[in-house]
Amino acid sequence: MIYYKIVREWGKELESIVASPPTNYKIGEWTVAPEEADELGYGLLVYDSEERAKEATFFNFEKLFTCEVRGIYPNLPPLHYWGDTYPWRPDRRFRDGPHPWPQGTVMVTAVKLLEEVEIL
C-alpha cells in the first residue's frame, strides 16, 4: 500500500513538519524516528490517502511525497501536544487533555520517500 508523507523543505533538507526536533528525510532512503521519540512510544507520521494528506497541508513550503512504510502501529498514542509530536515542549501541551489525530493519520517505525505529489 502507498502512504503519503508531508515534509517541509528547509534549505537543502526535507524534514518533518510536526516533530521537534525535526526528523530529516532523503528521497529513496529509509528514515526512522529519533531514539527519544521511540522511547516515548512515538514513531513517524504518514497519511493513508492522498486526499487526507492534502487536507492536512497548509503552507507553501510543504511538500507531499508518496512513501513506503514499515512497522505500522496498531494504535496511535495520545496526542497531547500541538505542533510537536513528542513531549519535550511542555509549553505546547493541550490544556484540555489529548486531542484526536487528524483523520487518516498512521504512525510507523520507518518511512521511505518515493515521489513528490503536486499540492494544489
Secondary structure as UniProt FT lines:
FT   STRAND          3..10
FT   TURN            11..12
FT   STRAND          13..16
FT   STRAND          24..25
FT   TURN            27..28
FT   STRAND          30..32
FT   HELIX           35..39
FT   TURN            40..41
FT   STRAND          44..47
FT   HELIX           50..55
FT   TURN            60..61
FT   STRAND          62..72
FT   HELIX           90..92
FT   TURN            95..96
FT   TURN            103..104
FT   STRAND          105..117
//
